[in-house]
Amino acid sequence: MDVSCFEECKRLAESGDASKQVELGDIYYNGDGVPKDDAEAVRWYRLSAEQGDALGQRYLGWMYTNGQGVPQDDAEAVRWYRLSAEQGDAGAQYNLGNAYYTGQGVSKNYDEARKWWTKAAEQGVEAAEKNLLL
């Protein structure tokens, strides 16, 4: 990544731009021109998520699911996935469906799993379409 692009992204993220906060989180998560730093990625995803950004919420949920930059916590992951899924984020809907199917962070509930997978499938998430065949 070009240093000037990074600095501009960071400036906008620091000024509160939620989409730039997600972008900066991605930069740290991927180590794109900076040392890879999951905790720093979480910091930026959280700032975005707390502003109600659906992508930031989904990414923060994913970090909790996988224990990257934060302690692994399925219930916290589900909390963020739900916020994002309720805004229509297909990836979060898919992940929330998976949580209900496996009982990670919530009680197993196949009807809820199907509900969220259907919403994701309607937006073209192929993995959700396949899960509906289970």
Z-matrix of the N, CA and C atoms (Angstrom, degrees):
N
C 1 1.450
C 2 1.519 1 108.94
N 3 1.272 2 115.41 1 138.87
C 4 1.458 3 124.72 2 176.40
C 5 1.540 4 108.96 3 -65.29
N 6 1.330 5 116.67 4 133.16
C 7 1.472 6 121.78 5 -176.71
C 8 1.522 7 111.07 6 -58.43
N 9 1.334 8 117.85 7 -40.54
C 10 1.467 9 119.43 8 -178.41
C 11 1.529 10 110.79 9 -66.44
N 12 1.339 11 117.43 10 -34.99
C 13 1.472 12 120.65 11 176.59
C 14 1.523 13 109.95 12 -64.61
N 15 1.332 14 116.52 13 -43.55
C 16 1.454 15 121.06 14 178.87
C 17 1.528 16 110.32 15 -60.69
N 18 1.325 17 116.53 16 -47.29
C 19 1.466 18 120.41 17 -178.18
C 20 1.522 19 111.44 18 -62.29
N 21 1.333 20 117.37 19 -40.06
C 22 1.464 21 121.09 20 178.65
C 23 1.526 22 110.35 21 -66.51
N 24 1.310 23 116.84 22 -44.10
C 25 1.464 24 121.54 23 177.91
C 26 1.531 25 109.72 24 -60.40
N 27 1.312 26 116.73 25 -45.60
C 28 1.463 27 121.30 26 -179.07
C 29 1.531 28 110.72 27 -64.47
N 30 1.320 29 117.06 28 -41.09
C 31 1.467 30 121.11 29 179.53
C 32 1.533 31 109.65 30 -60.66
N 33 1.337 32 116.20 31 -47.05
C 34 1.460 33 120.10 32 -179.14
C 35 1.529 34 111.49 33 -67.58
N 36 1.334 35 116.93 34 -38.88
C 37 1.466 36 120.62 35 177.30
C 38 1.524 37 110.29 36 -62.62
N 39 1.310 38 116.38 37 -44.29
C 40 1.465 39 120.54 38 179.91
C 41 1.523 40 111.57 39 -65.34
N 42 1.335 41 117.36 40 -26.75
C 43 1.468 42 120.64 41 178.86
C 44 1.529 43 111.68 42 -81.83
N 45 1.367 44 117.21 43 -3.08
C 46 1.447 45 120.52 44 174.49
C 47 1.517 46 116.08 45 106.08
N 48 1.328 47 118.04 46 7.15
C 49 1.465 48 121.48 47 178.55
C 50 1.529 49 108.93 48 -71.62
N 51 1.347 50 116.07 49 109.38
C 52 1.470 51 121.00 50 -173.92
C 53 1.518 52 112.63 51 -61.95
N 54 1.315 53 117.97 52 -39.99
C 55 1.471 54 119.12 53 -179.20
C 56 1.525 55 110.82 54 -68.48
N 57 1.324 56 117.35 55 -34.35
C 58 1.470 57 120.32 56 176.52
C 59 1.519 58 110.74 57 -72.50
N 60 1.324 59 117.59 58 -28.53
C 61 1.462 60 120.20 59 175.70
C 62 1.526 61 109.95 60 -66.00
N 63 1.334 62 116.99 61 -40.79
C 64 1.469 63 120.30 62 175.79
C 65 1.526 64 109.15 63 -63.71
N 66 1.325 65 116.36 64 -44.93
C 67 1.464 66 120.29 65 -179.57
C 68 1.529 67 111.10 66 -60.66
N 69 1.315 68 116.77 67 -42.01
C 70 1.466 69 120.32 68 178.56
C 71 1.530 70 110.32 69 -66.93
N 72 1.329 71 116.41 70 -38.92
C 73 1.470 72 119.87 71 174.45
C 74 1.517 73 110.97 72 -57.98
N 75 1.339 74 116.56 73 -43.36
C 76 1.465 75 120.82 74 177.80
C 77 1.521 76 111.82 75 -61.52
N 78 1.316 77 116.30 76 -40.12
C 79 1.470 78 120.95 77 179.69
C 80 1.532 79 109.28 78 -59.54
N 81 1.331 80 116.70 79 -46.46
C 82 1.471 81 119.92 80 179.63
C 83 1.526 82 111.45 81 -70.85
N 84 1.330 83 116.59 82 -37.88
C 85 1.461 84 119.47 83 -179.94
C 86 1.528 85 111.11 84 -62.73
N 87 1.319 86 116.28 85 -42.01
C 88 1.466 87 121.69 86 -177.94
C 89 1.517 88 113.82 87 -87.97
N 90 1.337 89 118.02 88 -10.93
C 91 1.462 90 120.03 89 -176.06
C 92 1.521 91 111.01 90 65.11
N 93 1.314 92 116.49 91 39.91
C 94 1.469 93 122.82 92 -177.37
C 95 1.528 94 110.51 93 -84.29
N 96 1.328 95 116.52 94 87.96
C 97 1.457 96 121.42 95 179.84
C 98 1.518 97 113.80 96 85.51
N 99 1.322 98 115.86 97 -2.80
C 100 1.472 99 122.45 98 176.79
C 101 1.528 100 106.54 99 -136.26
N 102 1.330 101 117.47 100 160.65
C 103 1.469 102 117.87 101 175.31
C 104 1.534 103 110.00 102 -61.34
N 105 1.327 104 117.00 103 137.60
C 106 1.465 105 121.47 104 177.48
C 107 1.521 106 108.50 105 -60.24
N 108 1.333 107 116.32 106 130.84
C 109 1.459 108 120.42 107 -174.94
C 110 1.528 109 108.57 108 -149.27
N 111 1.332 110 116.56 109 95.98
C 112 1.457 111 120.75 110 -177.24
C 113 1.526 112 112.42 111 -63.40
N 114 1.330 113 117.80 112 -37.12
C 115 1.464 114 120.12 113 180.00
C 116 1.531 115 110.41 114 -64.74
N 117 1.308 116 116.86 115 -38.79
C 118 1.470 117 120.61 116 178.23
C 119 1.532 118 109.91 117 -69.65
N 120 1.318 119 116.90 118 -37.22
C 121 1.468 120 120.65 119 175.59
C 122 1.527 121 109.35 120 -60.42
N 123 1.318 122 117.01 121 -46.39
C 124 1.469 123 121.39 122 178.95
C 125 1.520 124 110.56 123 -59.34
N 126 1.322 125 116.19 124 -42.11
C 127 1.474 126 119.70 125 -179.87
C 128 1.516 127 110.66 126 -56.29
N 129 1.315 128 117.57 127 -45.53
C 130 1.471 129 121.36 128 -177.91
C 131 1.523 130 111.43 129 -74.38
N 132 1.330 131 117.55 130 -39.12
C 133 1.464 132 119.35 131 176.30
C 134 1.533 133 110.41 132 -61.08
N 135 1.331 134 116.11 133 -41.24
C 136 1.468 135 120.37 134 -179.05
C 137 1.526 136 110.89 135 -64.17
N 138 1.315 137 117.66 136 -43.11
C 139 1.465 138 119.92 137 178.67
C 140 1.522 139 110.34 138 -58.77
N 141 1.311 140 116.49 139 -42.88
C 142 1.459 141 121.05 140 178.14
C 143 1.527 142 110.62 141 -66.97
N 144 1.328 143 116.20 142 -47.50
C 145 1.468 144 121.51 143 -177.86
C 146 1.517 145 111.27 144 -59.45
N 147 1.317 146 116.69 145 -40.78
C 148 1.464 147 120.40 146 -178.36
C 149 1.522 148 112.10 147 -67.71
N 150 1.327 149 116.91 148 -18.84
C 151 1.463 150 121.02 149 174.36
C 152 1.527 151 111.50 150 -86.19
N 153 1.330 152 116.66 151 -1.81
C 154 1.457 153 120.70 152 179.03
C 155 1.509 154 114.78 153 92.57
N 156 1.335 155 118.08 154 12.32
C 157 1.459 156 121.00 155 179.24
C 158 1.531 157 109.59 156 -73.91
N 159 1.337 158 116.13 157 120.72
C 160 1.464 159 121.11 158 -174.34
C 161 1.525 160 112.25 159 -62.27
N 162 1.320 161 117.89 160 -40.30
C 163 1.461 162 120.02 161 -179.60
C 164 1.532 163 110.34 162 -67.78
N 165 1.318 164 117.13 163 -43.05
C 166 1.459 165 120.45 164 176.34
C 167 1.518 166 111.48 165 -59.64
N 168 1.334 167 116.49 166 -39.00
C 169 1.457 168 120.85 167 178.80
C 170 1.524 169 110.83 168 -65.40
N 171 1.335 170 115.98 169 -44.38
C 172 1.479 171 118.64 170 179.72
C 173 1.522 172 110.63 171 -63.59
N 174 1.330 173 116.81 172 -45.64
C 175 1.465 174 119.62 173 -178.50
C 176 1.523 175 111.30 174 -64.37
N 177 1.328 176 116.86 175 -38.30
C 178 1.466 177 119.43 176 177.68
C 179 1.524 178 109.89 177 -64.79
N 180 1.322 179 116.97 178 -41.37
C 181 1.466 180 120.70 179 175.39
C 182 1.514 181 111.49 180 -58.00
N 183 1.320 182 115.65 181 -43.11
C 184 1.473 183 120.60 182 -179.57
C 185 1.531 184 110.81 183 -62.27
N 186 1.331 185 116.41 184 -39.49
C 187 1.463 186 119.62 185 179.40
C 188 1.532 187 110.23 186 -64.34
N 189 1.345 188 116.94 187 -38.59
C 190 1.467 189 119.98 188 176.54
C 191 1.524 190 111.01 189 -68.25
N 192 1.326 191 117.66 190 -39.44
C 193 1.462 192 120.44 191 178.35
C 194 1.519 193 111.01 192 -57.58
N 195 1.313 194 115.56 193 -41.48
C 196 1.457 195 121.30 194 -173.18
C 197 1.522 196 114.30 195 -99.31
N 198 1.328 197 117.51 196 -1.81
C 199 1.460 198 120.52 197 179.79
C 200 1.514 199 112.52 198 61.44
N 201 1.316 200 116.21 199 42.22
C 202 1.461 201 120.33 200 178.99
C 203 1.520 202 109.20 201 -107.70
N 204 1.318 203 115.99 202 113.74
C 205 1.457 204 121.53 203 179.98
C 206 1.519 205 113.35 204 81.44
N 207 1.326 206 115.93 205 -9.11
C 208 1.468 207 123.86 206 177.25
C 209 1.517 208 107.35 207 -145.87
N 210 1.326 209 118.02 208 158.95
C 211 1.468 210 118.29 209 173.72
C 212 1.532 211 109.39 210 -63.27
N 213 1.320 212 116.79 211 142.65
C 214 1.464 213 121.01 212 178.84
C 215 1.523 214 108.54 213 -61.77
N 216 1.347 215 116.55 214 130.44
C 217 1.458 216 120.84 215 -175.90
C 218 1.526 217 108.41 216 -154.24
N 219 1.341 218 116.01 217 99.29
C 220 1.462 219 120.47 218 -176.39
C 221 1.525 220 112.80 219 -63.48
N 222 1.320 221 117.55 220 -38.68
C 223 1.467 222 120.15 221 -178.97
C 224 1.531 223 110.38 222 -64.89
N 225 1.309 224 116.68 223 -40.96
C 226 1.471 225 120.24 224 178.29
C 227 1.528 226 110.23 225 -67.78
N 228 1.320 227 116.93 226 -37.86
C 229 1.465 228 120.83 227 176.26
C 230 1.521 229 110.01 228 -59.43
N 231 1.328 230 116.49 229 -47.06
C 232 1.466 231 120.97 230 -179.56
C 233 1.526 232 110.64 231 -61.21
N 234 1.315 233 116.34 232 -39.96
C 235 1.476 234 119.75 233 179.06
C 236 1.522 235 110.49 234 -56.92
N 237 1.324 236 117.92 235 -46.23
C 238 1.465 237 121.43 236 -178.63
C 239 1.522 238 111.56 237 -73.52
N 240 1.334 239 116.99 238 -39.06
C 241 1.469 240 119.47 239 176.95
C 242 1.524 241 110.27 240 -59.54
N 243 1.334 242 116.49 241 -43.10
C 244 1.462 243 120.24 242 -177.88
C 245 1.528 244 110.73 243 -61.78
N 246 1.318 245 117.10 244 -45.98
C 247 1.468 246 120.13 245 179.24
C 248 1.522 247 110.78 246 -57.57
N 249 1.309 248 115.84 247 -42.98
C 250 1.462 249 120.79 248 179.75
C 251 1.531 250 111.30 249 -70.55
N 252 1.329 251 116.41 250 -45.10
C 253 1.473 252 121.23 251 -178.11
C 254 1.523 253 110.98 252 -61.14
N 255 1.319 254 116.70 253 -38.42
C 256 1.461 255 120.25 254 -179.54
C 257 1.527 256 112.11 255 -66.99
N 258 1.338 257 116.11 256 -18.90
C 259 1.464 258 120.38 257 175.15
C 260 1.531 259 111.39 258 -89.02
N 261 1.338 260 116.30 259 -1.44
C 262 1.459 261 119.95 260 176.86
C 263 1.514 262 115.18 261 98.15
N 264 1.333 263 118.56 262 9.78
C 265 1.463 264 120.61 263 179.32
C 266 1.530 265 109.40 264 -71.58
N 267 1.330 266 116.22 265 115.49
C 268 1.468 267 121.84 266 -174.78
C 269 1.524 268 112.53 267 -63.10
N 270 1.321 269 117.49 268 -39.87
C 271 1.462 270 120.12 269 179.30
C 272 1.517 271 111.91 270 -63.71
N 273 1.325 272 116.43 271 -40.50
C 274 1.466 273 120.25 272 177.80
C 275 1.523 274 110.74 273 -68.64
N 276 1.333 275 116.75 274 -36.98
C 277 1.466 276 120.00 275 177.15
C 278 1.524 277 110.06 276 -61.50
N 279 1.311 278 116.37 277 -43.18
C 280 1.466 279 121.29 278 177.44
C 281 1.533 280 110.52 279 -61.54
N 282 1.327 281 116.49 280 -48.04
C 283 1.463 282 120.76 281 -178.64
C 284 1.528 283 111.25 282 -64.15
N 285 1.327 284 116.93 283 -38.16
C 286 1.463 285 120.42 284 178.59
C 287 1.528 286 110.00 285 -66.62
N 288 1.320 287 116.73 286 -40.12
C 289 1.461 288 120.36 287 174.97
C 290 1.519 289 111.32 288 -58.68
N 291 1.323 290 116.42 289 -43.31
C 292 1.468 291 120.68 290 178.26
C 293 1.524 292 111.11 291 -61.18
N 294 1.331 293 115.91 292 -41.44
C 295 1.469 294 119.71 293 -179.95
C 296 1.525 295 110.53 294 -61.37
N 297 1.320 296 116.58 295 -43.89
C 298 1.474 297 119.33 296 178.29
C 299 1.527 298 111.33 297 -66.44
N 300 1.301 299 117.25 298 -36.37
C 301 1.465 300 120.13 299 -179.04
C 302 1.532 301 111.23 300 -66.73
N 303 1.333 302 116.39 301 -42.11
C 304 1.467 303 120.76 302 -176.24
C 305 1.524 304 113.13 303 -91.54
N 306 1.336 305 117.13 304 -15.68
C 307 1.456 306 120.31 305 -176.80
C 308 1.509 307 112.86 306 75.86
N 309 1.322 308 117.39 307 28.93
C 310 1.466 309 120.71 308 178.60
C 311 1.525 310 109.46 309 -94.61
N 312 1.317 311 116.00 310 109.23
C 313 1.450 312 121.57 311 178.86
C 314 1.520 313 113.67 312 88.17
N 315 1.333 314 116.73 313 -10.79
C 316 1.466 315 123.76 314 176.88
C 317 1.523 316 107.46 315 -146.27
N 318 1.321 317 116.64 316 165.96
C 319 1.464 318 119.76 317 174.12
C 320 1.521 319 108.85 318 -70.82
N 321 1.328 320 115.78 319 142.45
C 322 1.462 321 119.36 320 176.15
C 323 1.519 322 109.52 321 -54.63
N 324 1.319 323 114.97 322 134.00
C 325 1.456 324 119.75 323 179.03
C 326 1.523 325 107.21 324 -156.32
N 327 1.319 326 115.45 325 99.26
C 328 1.463 327 120.26 326 -175.31
C 329 1.528 328 112.23 327 -66.50
N 330 1.334 329 116.93 328 -31.19
C 331 1.466 330 119.28 329 177.39
C 332 1.528 331 110.53 330 -65.56
N 333 1.331 332 115.97 331 -42.65
C 334 1.469 333 119.78 332 177.83
C 335 1.528 334 110.40 333 -66.22
N 336 1.322 335 116.53 334 -40.38
C 337 1.466 336 120.16 335 177.70
C 338 1.523 337 109.63 336 -58.19
N 339 1.307 338 116.24 337 -48.34
C 340 1.473 339 121.12 338 -179.48
C 341 1.535 340 110.81 339 -61.98
N 342 1.324 341 116.65 340 -41.02
C 343 1.471 342 120.93 341 179.95
C 344 1.531 343 110.59 342 -58.26
N 345 1.333 344 116.37 343 -48.32
C 346 1.468 345 119.97 344 -176.34
C 347 1.521 346 111.18 345 -73.86
N 348 1.332 347 117.38 346 -37.29
C 349 1.464 348 119.55 347 176.32
C 350 1.528 349 111.00 348 -64.10
N 351 1.315 350 117.42 349 -37.33
C 352 1.462 351 120.98 350 178.33
C 353 1.517 352 110.29 351 -62.25
N 354 1.329 353 116.86 352 -44.33
C 355 1.470 354 120.54 353 178.35
C 356 1.532 355 110.47 354 -60.73
N 357 1.327 356 116.40 355 -42.22
C 358 1.468 357 120.08 356 179.29
C 359 1.525 358 110.52 357 -68.00
N 360 1.325 359 116.83 358 -42.31
C 361 1.469 360 121.05 359 -179.62
C 362 1.526 361 110.79 360 -62.09
N 363 1.321 362 116.75 361 -37.51
C 364 1.464 363 120.94 362 178.70
C 365 1.525 364 112.05 363 -63.21
N 366 1.328 365 115.88 364 -19.42
C 367 1.464 366 120.89 365 177.06
C 368 1.528 367 111.59 366 -100.91
N 369 1.317 368 116.92 367 9.89
C 370 1.453 369 120.94 368 172.93
C 371 1.514 370 116.69 369 93.42
N 372 1.321 371 118.51 370 13.10
C 373 1.462 372 120.68 371 178.47
C 374 1.535 373 107.59 372 -77.62
N 375 1.328 374 115.85 373 104.86
C 376 1.469 375 120.99 374 -175.56
C 377 1.520 376 112.94 375 -61.40
N 378 1.328 377 116.93 376 -38.46
C 379 1.468 378 119.35 377 -179.66
C 380 1.529 379 110.38 378 -62.43
N 381 1.322 380 116.90 379 -35.29
C 382 1.471 381 120.51 380 177.52
C 383 1.516 382 109.79 381 -67.35
N 384 1.335 383 116.91 382 -40.61
C 385 1.467 384 120.71 383 177.42
C 386 1.529 385 109.99 384 -59.13
N 387 1.327 386 116.97 385 -42.99
C 388 1.462 387 120.91 386 179.04
C 389 1.519 388 111.09 387 -65.50
N 390 1.339 389 116.94 388 -39.56
C 391 1.458 390 119.88 389 -179.64
C 392 1.520 391 111.84 390 -65.24
N 393 1.324 392 117.54 391 -28.26
C 394 1.461 393 120.48 392 178.73
C 395 1.527 394 112.08 393 -66.76
N 396 1.321 395 115.88 394 -15.18
C 397 1.466 396 120.54 395 178.11
C 398 1.532 397 111.92 396 -84.26
N 399 1.330 398 116.50 397 -9.32
C 400 1.479 399 120.88 398 -178.46
C 401 1.508 400 111.02 399 -65.87
